[in-house]
Amino acid sequence: MRLSLKYLYRLLLSGLLIFELLNNFSILHFPLSFTWAGLILTLSVAWLGIEIISFISSKLTTRSLNNSAMIAITISLYFDAIGDINLYYQNIASYDQWAHFIGGAAATMVAYSFIKNLSLSSKISLPKIGIYLFSIFTTTCLGSIYEIEEYLEDYFTGSHRLGDGPDTANDLLLSLTGAVMIMIIAMAYNSFKDKNVHN
């Protein structure tokens, strides 16, 4: 099951990347809110990052990343692409906010899975609260990097992906909110599981 999910997320991302490349080279002609180059860069960096983190996790801990984290990243990338292609970012005021919330939640799932694997394999020594907080901090850092990417895309292509100052702050806040929500769910789940083990 774990292997099939791994191939599923790779298949889904491959299909999305091919679609974006075909549009970027004007073989397909779907409309777009921003730029194909931005979508391709976002997908490629996220996918490469997942593969690198998964490889490091397997080598250092003999544990793979949680497949649900990989599927969450895939959903996040599709949500972003669908919003861009269908012009939802322009026509639905809250779409950008949901995209950052979902992206923050998905990134935190990946960070949490990796850091938890390191902790379970005794590669690092962190209390549970430390794992939760470090996962949130990692997502906050990634959210800032993403905003820098939006700025660079605007600077070099003339798009208006970044938005104004309040929009950037709102994006970072929603990314953080998604991260915190996922960690609250993880804490509740782990507490429930520990309680059942001791009973």
Backbone as ProteinMPNN parsed JSONL, in Angstrom:
{"seq_chain_A": "MRLSLKYLYRLLLSGLLIFELLNNFSILHFPLSFTWAGLILTLSVAWLGIEIISFISSKLTTRSLNNSAMIAITISLYFDAIGDINLYYQNIASYDQWAHFIGGAAATMVAYSFIKNLSLSSKISLPKIGIYLFSIFTTTCLGSIYEIEEYLEDYFTGSHRLGDGPDTANDLLLSLTGAVMIMIIAMAYNSFKDKNVHN", "coords_chain_A": {"N_chain_A": [[0.829, -1.205, 0.0], [1.894, 1.269, 0.876], [3.912, 1.552, -1.03], [2.432, 1.694, -3.409], [1.052, 4.115, -3.043], [3.203, 5.838, -3.078], [4.035, 5.644, -5.734], [1.728, 6.604, -6.893], [1.6, 9.361, -6.136], [3.858, 10.252, -7.461], [3.143, 9.739, -10.099], [0.942, 11.456, -10.403], [2.179, 13.967, -10.021], [3.991, 13.926, -12.142], [2.244, 13.955, -14.352], [1.064, 16.489, -13.991], [3.307, 18.154, -14.237], [4.101, 17.641, -16.91], [1.858, 18.646, -18.244], [2.056, 21.375, -17.549], [4.519, 22.034, -18.733], [3.933, 21.62, -21.458], [2.15, 23.687, -21.895], [3.806, 25.841, -21.284], [5.567, 25.809, -23.414], [3.893, 26.48, -25.423], [2.454, 24.475, -26.733], [0.092, 23.511, -25.745], [-2.684, 25.639, -24.894], [-3.779, 26.864, -22.499], [-5.438, 29.283, -20.432], [-3.978, 31.508, -17.96], [-3.445, 32.757, -14.65], [-1.01, 33.775, -13.694], [2.227, 32.902, -14.285], [3.523, 30.265, -16.366], [6.111, 29.465, -15.941], [6.491, 30.061, -13.245], [4.715, 28.23, -12.024], [5.869, 25.815, -12.873], [8.389, 25.984, -11.679], [7.691, 26.049, -8.943], [6.436, 23.508, -8.632], [8.552, 21.797, -9.4], [10.639, 22.361, -7.544], [9.345, 21.731, -5.125], [8.754, 18.992, -5.527], [11.319, 17.89, -5.999], [12.436, 18.534, -3.536], [10.874, 16.929, -1.79], [11.636, 14.375, -2.677], [14.392, 14.375, -2.086], [14.371, 14.754, 0.713], [12.955, 12.465, 1.429], [14.745, 10.498, 0.553], [16.994, 11.036, 2.184], [15.831, 10.562, 4.677], [15.283, 7.82, 4.481], [17.882, 6.79, 4.284], [19.183, 7.71, 6.627], [17.507, 6.932, 8.709], [16.218, 4.628, 8.043], [13.548, 4.784, 7.601], [10.792, 5.71, 5.67], [9.348, 8.792, 4.42], [6.152, 9.737, 5.663], [3.486, 8.601, 3.744], [1.086, 9.978, 3.559], [1.86, 12.58, 3.919], [3.227, 13.106, 1.552], [1.145, 12.839, -0.295], [-0.418, 14.957, 0.588], [1.19, 17.167, -0.106], [1.061, 16.873, -2.864], [-1.683, 17.348, -3.321], [-1.752, 20.015, -2.496], [-0.111, 21.239, -4.462], [-1.606, 20.737, -6.76], [-3.919, 22.143, -6.096], [-2.963, 24.767, -6.145], [-2.161, 24.954, -8.868], [-4.61, 24.485, -10.227], [-6.082, 26.682, -9.379], [-4.624, 28.723, -10.584], [-4.791, 28.072, -13.339], [-7.56, 28.069, -13.833], [-8.145, 30.637, -13.28], [-8.95, 31.252, -10.721], [-7.591, 32.569, -8.714], [-7.831, 35.196, -9.448], [-10.589, 35.586, -9.519], [-11.851, 34.56, -7.26], [-11.931, 35.645, -4.117], [-11.01, 34.495, -1.705], [-9.449, 32.372, -2.484], [-6.634, 32.413, -2.723], [-5.936, 32.606, -0.058], [-6.804, 30.146, 0.974], [-5.104, 28.509, -0.493], [-2.575, 29.092, 0.591], [-2.987, 28.322, 3.222], [-3.496, 25.541, 2.952], [-1.085, 24.807, 1.73], [0.749, 25.43, 3.779], [-0.089, 23.611, 5.752], [0.418, 21.165, 4.431], [3.215, 21.274, 3.977], [4.095, 21.247, 6.61], [3.331, 18.7, 7.4], [5.17, 17.159, 5.968], [7.599, 18.088, 7.087], [7.215, 17.371, 9.778], [6.987, 14.569, 9.588], [9.573, 13.89, 8.724], [11.251, 14.932, 10.791], [10.243, 13.548, 12.973], [10.916, 10.938, 12.241], [13.716, 11.124, 12.416], [13.95, 11.536, 15.155], [12.804, 9.185, 16.25], [14.68, 7.376, 15.412], [16.798, 8.036, 16.906], [18.587, 9.917, 15.918], [18.416, 12.566, 16.374], [17.74, 14.403, 19.371], [14.904, 15.266, 20.687], [12.218, 16.544, 22.628], [8.685, 15.722, 22.488], [7.198, 18.109, 22.18], [9.164, 19.713, 21.153], [9.577, 18.581, 18.632], [7.131, 19.182, 17.419], [7.193, 22.022, 17.472], [9.544, 22.578, 16.01], [8.808, 21.613, 13.536], [6.799, 23.433, 12.842], [8.333, 25.799, 12.776], [10.011, 25.214, 10.637], [8.199, 25.176, 8.501], [7.383, 27.846, 8.566], [9.735, 29.111, 7.76], [9.957, 28.031, 5.152], [7.642, 29.129, 4.041], [8.352, 31.827, 3.973], [10.445, 31.72, 2.121], [8.982, 30.977, -0.122], [7.455, 33.28, -0.535], [9.488, 35.012, -1.261], [10.185, 33.838, -3.668], [7.857, 34.434, -5.124], [8.116, 37.2, -5.248], [10.479, 37.423, -6.809], [9.565, 36.236, -9.162], [7.64, 38.115, -9.953], [9.35, 40.289, -10.329], [11.052, 39.512, -12.451], [9.315, 38.688, -14.481], [7.175, 40.404, -14.626], [4.724, 39.771, -13.615], [1.977, 39.763, -11.222], [2.09, 38.341, -8.803], [2.893, 38.395, -6.127], [1.476, 40.394, -4.748], [0.309, 43.007, -2.483], [1.811, 44.581, 0.474], [0.183, 43.941, 2.857], [-1.051, 41.634, 1.797], [1.072, 39.825, 1.537], [1.834, 39.508, 4.227], [-0.529, 38.38, 5.162], [-0.554, 35.986, 3.692], [1.662, 34.666, 4.841], [0.755, 34.44, 7.458], [-1.464, 32.746, 7.135], [-0.233, 30.454, 6.149], [1.242, 29.782, 8.405], [-0.908, 29.337, 10.134], [-2.076, 27.056, 8.981], [0.026, 25.282, 9.461], [0.122, 25.216, 12.293], [-2.425, 24.172, 12.826], [-2.236, 21.547, 11.788], [-0.264, 20.506, 13.492], [-1.599, 20.616, 15.938], [-3.579, 18.724, 15.475], [-1.899, 16.496, 15.162], [-0.763, 16.358, 17.736], [-3.071, 15.824, 19.272], [-3.841, 13.365, 18.172], [-1.572, 11.748, 18.751], [-1.6, 11.893, 21.538], [-4.025, 10.629, 22.094], [-3.444, 8.092, 21.056], [-1.279, 7.293, 22.709], [-2.596, 7.219, 25.141], [-4.367, 5.103, 24.783], [-2.562, 3.023, 24.502], [-1.477, 2.8, 27.045], [-3.632, 1.989, 28.497]], "CA_chain_A": [[0.0, 0.0, 0.0], [2.783, 2.428, 0.953], [4.614, 1.663, -2.304], [1.492, 2.135, -4.432], [0.804, 5.536, -2.817], [4.403, 6.543, -3.521], [3.971, 5.712, -7.192], [0.573, 7.432, -7.252], [1.933, 10.774, -6.056], [4.81, 10.534, -8.538], [2.382, 9.75, -11.351], [0.153, 12.687, -10.421], [3.07, 15.113, -10.227], [4.518, 13.826, -13.505], [1.192, 14.418, -15.255], [0.925, 17.938, -13.843], [4.506, 18.793, -14.793], [4.028, 17.543, -18.369], [0.827, 19.594, -18.657], [2.598, 22.736, -17.419], [5.567, 22.209, -19.744], [3.283, 21.734, -22.766], [1.629, 25.053, -21.977], [4.927, 26.777, -21.275], [6.146, 25.827, -24.76], [2.806, 26.855, -26.344], [1.853, 23.325, -27.415], [-1.268, 23.711, -25.269], [-2.927, 27.084, -24.757], [-4.71, 27.152, -21.413], [-5.197, 30.603, -19.826], [-3.275, 31.43, -16.675], [-3.432, 34.002, -13.882], [0.343, 34.292, -13.503], [3.149, 32.42, -15.322], [3.815, 28.828, -16.38], [7.445, 29.285, -15.35], [6.308, 30.045, -11.798], [4.114, 26.942, -11.649], [6.864, 24.753, -13.101], [9.419, 26.12, -10.643], [7.107, 25.638, -7.664], [6.263, 22.061, -8.637], [9.855, 21.124, -9.489], [11.356, 22.517, -6.271], [8.633, 20.958, -4.097], [8.92, 17.569, -5.815], [12.721, 17.557, -5.736], [12.622, 18.601, -2.09], [10.289, 15.732, -1.191], [12.463, 13.211, -3.026], [15.649, 14.475, -1.338], [14.064, 14.514, 2.122], [12.599, 11.049, 1.552], [15.977, 9.719, 0.414], [17.791, 11.238, 3.4], [15.142, 9.875, 5.76], [15.487, 6.377, 4.308], [19.286, 6.46, 4.542], [19.575, 7.983, 8.012], [16.615, 6.348, 9.707], [15.571, 3.444, 7.43], [12.114, 5.045, 7.587], [10.362, 6.61, 4.609], [8.388, 9.815, 4.813], [4.772, 9.297, 5.697], [2.877, 8.794, 2.428], [0.025, 10.991, 3.63], [2.519, 13.88, 3.74], [3.498, 13.253, 0.119], [-0.143, 13.069, -0.954], [-0.837, 16.315, 0.966], [1.942, 18.095, -0.954], [0.497, 16.742, -4.208], [-2.956, 18.069, -3.304], [-1.431, 21.437, -2.42], [0.397, 21.685, -5.766], [-2.757, 20.723, -7.684], [-4.801, 23.244, -5.702], [-2.323, 25.982, -6.667], [-2.214, 24.937, -10.335], [-6.01, 24.624, -10.65], [-6.443, 28.08, -9.151], [-3.931, 29.524, -11.585], [-5.286, 27.748, -14.679], [-8.967, 28.446, -13.935], [-8.236, 32.056, -12.913], [-9.604, 31.4, -9.421], [-6.865, 33.569, -7.93], [-8.357, 36.51, -9.83], [-12.045, 35.683, -9.414], [-12.336, 34.128, -5.94], [-11.095, 36.42, -3.188], [-10.416, 33.684, -0.636], [-8.727, 31.213, -3.013], [-5.218, 32.549, -2.369], [-5.81, 32.323, 1.371], [-6.903, 28.698, 1.13], [-3.893, 27.905, -1.066], [-1.472, 29.22, 1.557], [-3.342, 27.5, 4.38], [-3.271, 24.142, 2.578], [0.359, 24.65, 1.516], [1.399, 25.407, 5.092], [-0.428, 22.335, 6.4], [1.115, 20.074, 3.729], [4.656, 21.384, 4.253], [4.302, 20.841, 8.0], [3.236, 17.239, 7.45], [6.46, 16.635, 5.503], [8.612, 18.414, 8.096], [6.943, 16.568, 10.967], [7.324, 13.176, 9.292], [11.034, 13.772, 8.668], [11.833, 15.18, 12.116], [9.825, 12.434, 13.829], [11.759, 9.793, 11.871], [15.047, 11.351, 13.007], [13.839, 11.367, 16.601], [12.563, 7.764, 16.545], [15.919, 6.64, 15.125], [17.817, 8.588, 17.814], [19.543, 10.779, 15.211], [18.32, 13.817, 17.119], [17.064, 14.216, 20.649], [13.948, 16.345, 20.92], [10.946, 16.121, 23.236], [7.57, 15.803, 21.537], [6.863, 19.51, 21.906], [10.24, 20.219, 20.301], [9.306, 18.107, 17.272], [6.007, 19.975, 16.911], [7.618, 23.406, 17.253], [10.532, 22.62, 14.937], [8.051, 21.424, 12.294], [6.149, 24.716, 12.551], [9.373, 26.757, 12.397], [10.466, 24.848, 9.296], [7.177, 25.642, 7.561], [7.459, 29.308, 8.534], [10.897, 29.428, 6.915], [9.6, 27.689, 3.767], [6.664, 30.124, 3.61], [9.096, 33.046, 3.642], [11.155, 31.457, 0.868], [7.982, 30.996, -1.193], [7.12, 34.683, -0.801], [10.631, 35.559, -2.008], [10.041, 33.325, -5.043], [6.809, 35.218, -5.763], [8.706, 38.514, -5.543], [11.399, 37.282, -7.938], [8.751, 35.987, -10.355], [7.101, 39.425, -10.348], [10.451, 41.164, -10.767], [11.62, 39.089, -13.732], [8.308, 38.425, -15.515], [6.155, 41.447, -14.661], [3.449, 39.283, -13.077], [1.604, 40.393, -9.946], [1.81, 37.193, -7.94], [3.195, 38.682, -4.728], [0.46, 41.231, -4.118], [0.831, 44.126, -1.696], [2.378, 44.234, 1.779], [-0.772, 43.178, 3.674], [-1.29, 40.312, 1.207], [2.215, 38.979, 1.889], [1.709, 39.183, 5.651], [-1.67, 37.477, 5.274], [-0.108, 34.685, 3.18], [2.526, 34.045, 5.847], [-0.089, 34.105, 8.607], [-2.287, 31.586, 6.805], [0.685, 29.318, 6.098], [1.5, 29.447, 9.808], [-2.155, 28.791, 10.693], [-2.165, 25.673, 8.498], [1.044, 24.507, 10.169], [-0.303, 25.037, 13.687], [-3.581, 23.278, 12.841], [-1.759, 20.175, 11.588], [0.43, 20.07, 14.697], [-2.613, 20.382, 16.974], [-4.162, 17.421, 15.144], [-0.88, 15.48, 15.465], [-0.678, 16.245, 19.197], [-4.289, 15.163, 19.755], [-3.781, 11.965, 17.733], [-0.53, 11.054, 19.523], [-2.065, 11.801, 22.922], [-5.065, 9.591, 22.098], [-2.771, 6.798, 20.838], [-0.525, 6.972, 23.929], [-3.562, 6.912, 26.199], [-4.882, 3.759, 24.52], [-1.475, 2.059, 24.734], [-1.281, 2.638, 28.48], [-4.842, 1.43, 29.1]], "C_chain_A": [[0.864, 1.256, 0.0], [3.485, 2.651, -0.38], [3.684, 2.18, -3.388], [1.167, 3.621, -4.282], [1.988, 6.373, -3.279], [4.413, 6.697, -5.037], [2.815, 6.6, -7.65], [0.943, 8.911, -7.212], [2.944, 11.155, -7.138], [4.11, 10.61, -9.893], [1.583, 11.047, -11.48], [1.027, 13.919, -10.673], [3.684, 15.106, -11.618], [3.505, 14.36, -14.515], [1.026, 15.918, -15.209], [2.109, 18.673, -14.458], [4.482, 18.767, -16.322], [3.01, 18.551, -18.907], [1.355, 21.026, -18.616], [3.675, 23.013, -18.46], [4.969, 22.377, -21.138], [2.693, 23.13, -22.961], [2.742, 26.084, -22.033], [5.547, 26.92, -22.668], [5.082, 26.001, -25.848], [2.296, 25.702, -27.202], [0.378, 23.23, -27.009], [-1.448, 25.199, -24.972], [-3.99, 27.375, -23.697], [-4.405, 28.535, -20.837], [-4.573, 30.446, -18.446], [-3.316, 32.783, -15.975], [-2.04, 34.615, -13.839], [1.272, 33.775, -14.603], [3.33, 30.906, -15.211], [5.163, 28.553, -15.739], [7.35, 29.223, -13.826], [5.722, 28.74, -11.307], [5.12, 25.809, -11.769], [7.938, 24.788, -12.024], [8.902, 25.633, -9.29], [6.987, 24.119, -7.573], [7.605, 21.344, -8.588], [10.618, 21.185, -8.171], [10.691, 21.687, -5.176], [8.853, 19.461, -4.294], [10.35, 17.116, -5.525], [13.003, 17.56, -4.239], [12.083, 17.377, -1.384], [11.167, 14.515, -1.442], [13.777, 13.212, -2.235], [15.414, 14.158, 0.136], [13.727, 13.045, 2.359], [13.838, 10.155, 1.47], [16.838, 9.824, 1.676], [17.161, 10.491, 4.574], [15.374, 8.368, 5.688], [16.907, 5.959, 4.661], [19.654, 6.616, 6.013], [18.761, 7.187, 9.024], [16.001, 5.012, 9.285], [14.048, 3.57, 7.444], [11.804, 6.018, 6.449], [9.498, 7.721, 5.182], [6.993, 9.21, 4.804], [4.118, 9.6, 4.35], [1.766, 9.833, 2.437], [0.61, 12.39, 3.469], [2.801, 14.136, 2.264], [2.217, 13.527, -0.658], [-0.642, 14.487, -0.643], [-0.115, 17.364, 0.122], [1.4, 18.068, -2.375], [-0.82, 17.497, -4.312], [-2.719, 19.574, -3.299], [-0.965, 21.987, -3.768], [-0.718, 21.707, -6.813], [-3.706, 21.876, -7.376], [-4.268, 24.564, -6.251], [-2.47, 26.056, -8.185], [-3.641, 25.142, -10.849], [-6.481, 26.064, -10.478], [-5.846, 29.006, -10.185], [-4.559, 29.335, -12.967], [-6.734, 28.201, -14.866], [-9.232, 29.889, -13.516], [-8.975, 32.277, -11.596], [-8.901, 32.439, -8.552], [-7.385, 34.973, -8.224], [-9.818, 36.671, -9.453], [-12.629, 35.259, -8.081], [-11.411, 34.726, -4.884], [-10.364, 35.557, -2.173], [-9.533, 32.547, -1.157], [-7.246, 31.254, -2.621], [-4.992, 32.219, -0.899], [-5.882, 30.819, 1.642], [-5.647, 27.997, 0.609], [-2.735, 27.964, -0.079], [-1.744, 28.398, 2.818], [-3.046, 26.021, 4.109], [-1.783, 23.868, 2.372], [1.124, 24.578, 2.83], [1.151, 24.103, 5.83], [0.351, 21.187, 5.77], [2.613, 20.089, 4.016], [4.974, 20.933, 5.676], [4.21, 19.329, 8.156], [4.551, 16.597, 7.006], [7.536, 16.865, 6.558], [8.446, 17.541, 9.34], [7.331, 15.104, 10.758], [8.837, 12.963, 9.325], [11.655, 13.913, 10.057], [11.467, 14.057, 13.091], [10.65, 11.184, 13.524], [13.152, 9.915, 12.478], [15.02, 11.103, 14.506], [13.662, 9.894, 16.976], [13.808, 6.917, 16.324], [17.096, 7.135, 15.958], [18.91, 9.371, 17.087], [19.546, 12.178, 15.803], [17.589, 13.52, 18.414], [16.19, 15.434, 20.922], [12.74, 15.785, 21.667], [9.834, 16.287, 22.201], [7.23, 17.244, 21.174], [7.919, 20.151, 21.003], [10.044, 19.808, 18.849], [8.185, 18.932, 16.65], [6.46, 21.393, 16.553], [8.608, 23.513, 16.096], [9.853, 22.433, 13.577], [7.37, 22.718, 11.875], [7.178, 25.749, 12.093], [9.877, 26.49, 10.985], [9.489, 25.357, 8.247], [7.183, 27.156, 7.447], [8.603, 29.773, 7.651], [10.582, 29.169, 5.444], [8.586, 28.681, 3.199], [7.334, 31.427, 3.221], [9.852, 32.897, 2.323], [10.191, 31.506, -0.316], [7.59, 32.431, -1.547], [8.251, 35.378, -1.566], [10.572, 35.098, -3.461], [8.971, 34.111, -5.791], [7.333, 36.607, -6.141], [9.619, 38.445, -6.759], [10.647, 37.016, -9.242], [8.154, 37.296, -10.867], [8.192, 40.3, -10.954], [10.923, 40.81, -12.18], [10.58, 38.895, -14.84], [7.25, 39.518, -15.62], [4.791, 40.981, -14.183], [3.137, 40.021, -11.78], [1.202, 39.306, -8.958], [1.942, 37.547, -6.459], [2.077, 39.464, -4.046], [1.107, 42.356, -3.321], [1.369, 43.634, -0.356], [1.423, 43.451, 2.663], [-1.046, 41.779, 3.13], [-0.169, 39.35, 1.582], [2.142, 38.545, 3.35], [0.571, 38.188, 5.876], [-1.312, 36.067, 4.798], [0.722, 33.948, 4.22], [1.724, 33.613, 7.068], [-0.912, 32.848, 8.336], [-1.445, 30.322, 6.674], [0.995, 28.836, 7.511], [0.273, 28.817, 10.46], [-2.35, 27.337, 10.266], [-1.187, 24.769, 9.229], [0.614, 24.206, 11.599], [-1.476, 24.066, 13.77], [-3.152, 21.818, 12.705], [-1.051, 19.659, 12.834], [-0.524, 19.838, 15.862], [-3.283, 19.023, 16.746], [-3.186, 16.299, 15.487], [-0.756, 15.272, 16.972], [-1.877, 15.494, 19.761], [-4.263, 13.68, 19.403], [-2.765, 11.173, 18.565], [-0.928, 10.886, 20.983], [-3.114, 10.698, 23.062], [-4.437, 8.207, 21.957], [-2.008, 6.358, 22.083], [-1.456, 6.557, 25.063], [-4.102, 5.485, 26.036], [-3.828, 2.68, 24.761], [-1.333, 1.761, 26.216], [-2.493, 2.047, 29.182], [-4.928, -0.08, 28.902]], "O_chain_A": [[0.619, 2.19, -0.763], [3.642, 3.79, -0.819], [4.085, 3.012, -4.202], [1.021, 4.321, -5.284], [1.816, 7.473, -3.804], [4.76, 7.758, -5.557], [2.914, 7.27, -8.678], [0.636, 9.646, -8.151], [2.889, 12.263, -7.672], [4.449, 11.447, -10.729], [1.556, 11.661, -12.547], [0.657, 14.803, -11.445], [3.878, 16.166, -12.213], [3.856, 15.119, -15.418], [0.865, 16.563, -16.245], [1.935, 19.695, -15.121], [4.81, 19.767, -16.961], [3.265, 19.228, -19.903], [1.126, 21.801, -19.545], [3.735, 24.112, -19.01], [5.453, 23.196, -21.92], [2.734, 23.683, -24.06], [2.637, 27.084, -22.744], [5.993, 28.0, -23.054], [5.319, 25.718, -27.022], [1.761, 25.932, -28.287], [-0.478, 22.907, -27.833], [-0.468, 25.928, -24.818], [-4.981, 28.053, -23.971], [-3.24, 28.925, -20.76], [-4.638, 29.375, -17.842], [-3.231, 33.828, -16.621], [-1.895, 35.834, -13.936], [1.12, 34.176, -15.757], [3.297, 30.34, -14.118], [5.344, 27.535, -15.071], [8.044, 28.431, -13.188], [6.166, 28.195, -10.297], [5.218, 24.952, -10.891], [8.349, 23.745, -11.516], [9.589, 24.898, -8.582], [7.381, 23.514, -6.576], [7.778, 20.394, -7.824], [11.179, 20.183, -7.729], [11.37, 21.021, -4.394], [9.11, 18.74, -3.33], [10.566, 16.087, -4.885], [13.719, 16.696, -3.733], [12.73, 16.835, -0.488], [11.414, 13.719, -0.536], [14.221, 12.162, -1.769], [16.162, 13.388, 0.739], [14.15, 12.451, 3.351], [13.967, 9.185, 2.216], [17.348, 8.819, 2.172], [17.862, 9.864, 5.367], [15.628, 7.721, 6.703], [17.119, 4.907, 5.264], [20.345, 5.771, 6.582], [19.274, 6.812, 10.079], [15.34, 4.348, 10.084], [13.341, 2.572, 7.311], [12.485, 7.031, 6.29], [8.979, 7.607, 6.292], [6.699, 8.294, 4.036], [4.187, 10.731, 3.868], [1.531, 10.497, 1.428], [-0.054, 13.287, 2.949], [2.632, 15.256, 1.783], [2.204, 14.35, -1.574], [-1.221, 15.144, -1.509], [-0.728, 18.337, -0.317], [1.288, 19.11, -3.021], [-1.049, 18.212, -5.288], [-3.397, 20.32, -4.006], [-1.377, 23.075, -4.171], [-0.761, 22.602, -7.657], [-4.234, 22.511, -8.288], [-5.032, 25.383, -6.763], [-2.855, 27.092, -8.727], [-3.854, 25.891, -11.803], [-7.191, 26.6, -11.329], [-6.487, 29.965, -10.615], [-4.827, 30.305, -13.676], [-7.098, 28.669, -15.945], [-10.382, 30.316, -13.409], [-9.553, 33.34, -11.369], [-9.542, 33.113, -7.746], [-7.378, 35.838, -7.348], [-10.25, 37.769, -9.105], [-13.786, 35.565, -7.791], [-10.244, 34.347, -4.783], [-9.223, 35.85, -1.816], [-8.928, 31.829, -0.361], [-6.678, 30.234, -2.231], [-3.977, 31.624, -0.539], [-5.114, 30.288, 2.443], [-5.183, 27.018, 1.194], [-1.995, 26.991, 0.07], [-0.819, 27.842, 3.409], [-2.427, 25.34, 4.927], [-1.276, 22.825, 2.786], [2.037, 23.766, 2.98], [2.055, 23.552, 6.457], [0.885, 20.333, 6.478], [3.212, 19.044, 4.27], [6.007, 20.308, 5.916], [4.936, 18.743, 8.96], [4.995, 15.61, 7.594], [8.295, 15.953, 6.888], [9.426, 17.035, 9.886], [7.925, 14.478, 11.635], [9.322, 11.979, 9.884], [12.49, 13.099, 10.45], [12.278, 13.665, 13.929], [11.039, 10.456, 14.437], [13.703, 8.941, 12.99], [15.955, 10.528, 15.064], [14.298, 9.41, 17.912], [13.981, 5.876, 16.957], [18.237, 6.72, 15.754], [20.032, 9.478, 17.582], [20.55, 12.888, 15.744], [16.903, 12.505, 18.535], [16.673, 16.489, 21.333], [12.287, 14.678, 21.375], [10.03, 16.919, 21.163], [7.002, 17.562, 20.007], [7.607, 21.021, 20.19], [10.311, 20.591, 17.937], [8.276, 19.334, 15.49], [6.153, 21.9, 15.474], [8.519, 24.439, 15.289], [10.274, 23.025, 12.584], [7.361, 23.065, 10.694], [6.935, 26.489, 11.14], [10.139, 27.423, 10.225], [9.898, 25.904, 7.223], [7.008, 27.697, 6.355], [8.454, 30.721, 6.881], [10.901, 29.992, 4.585], [8.653, 29.037, 2.022], [6.934, 32.066, 2.248], [9.896, 33.822, 1.512], [10.536, 32.013, -1.383], [7.413, 32.759, -2.72], [7.998, 36.23, -2.417], [10.87, 35.865, -4.376], [9.149, 34.427, -6.968], [7.03, 37.122, -7.218], [9.551, 39.302, -7.64], [11.039, 37.507, -10.301], [8.161, 37.558, -12.07], [7.978, 40.967, -11.966], [11.164, 41.694, -13.002], [10.928, 38.934, -16.02], [6.503, 39.559, -16.598], [3.804, 41.704, -14.322], [3.947, 40.814, -11.301], [0.126, 39.346, -8.361], [1.18, 37.048, -5.632], [1.77, 39.213, -2.881], [2.299, 42.627, -3.464], [1.385, 42.434, -0.081], [1.797, 42.397, 3.178], [-1.25, 40.842, 3.902], [-0.427, 38.191, 1.907], [2.356, 37.378, 3.677], [0.693, 37.267, 6.683], [-1.709, 35.078, 5.413], [0.519, 32.758, 4.458], [1.976, 32.555, 7.645], [-1.041, 31.987, 9.206], [-1.893, 29.237, 7.045], [1.009, 27.635, 7.78], [0.396, 27.876, 11.244], [-2.736, 26.49, 11.072], [-1.516, 23.634, 9.577], [0.73, 23.071, 12.061], [-1.528, 23.23, 14.672], [-3.65, 20.953, 13.425], [-1.218, 18.495, 13.199], [-0.286, 18.957, 16.688], [-3.523, 18.271, 17.69], [-3.585, 15.272, 16.037], [-0.655, 14.135, 17.434], [-1.724, 14.631, 20.626], [-4.617, 12.835, 20.226], [-3.057, 10.069, 19.025], [-0.631, 9.862, 21.598], [-3.096, 9.931, 24.025], [-4.834, 7.264, 22.641], [-2.074, 5.193, 22.475], [-1.141, 5.658, 25.844], [-4.272, 4.757, 27.014], [-4.152, 1.565, 25.171], [-1.098, 0.617, 26.608], [-2.398, 1.645, 30.342], [-5.887, -0.708, 29.35]]}, "name": "protein", "num_of_chains": 1, "seq": "MRLSLKYLYRLLLSGLLIFELLNNFSILHFPLSFTWAGLILTLSVAWLGIEIISFISSKLTTRSLNNSAMIAITISLYFDAIGDINLYYQNIASYDQWAHFIGGAAATMVAYSFIKNLSLSSKISLPKIGIYLFSIFTTTCLGSIYEIEEYLEDYFTGSHRLGDGPDTANDLLLSLTGAVMIMIIAMAYNSFKDKNVHN"}
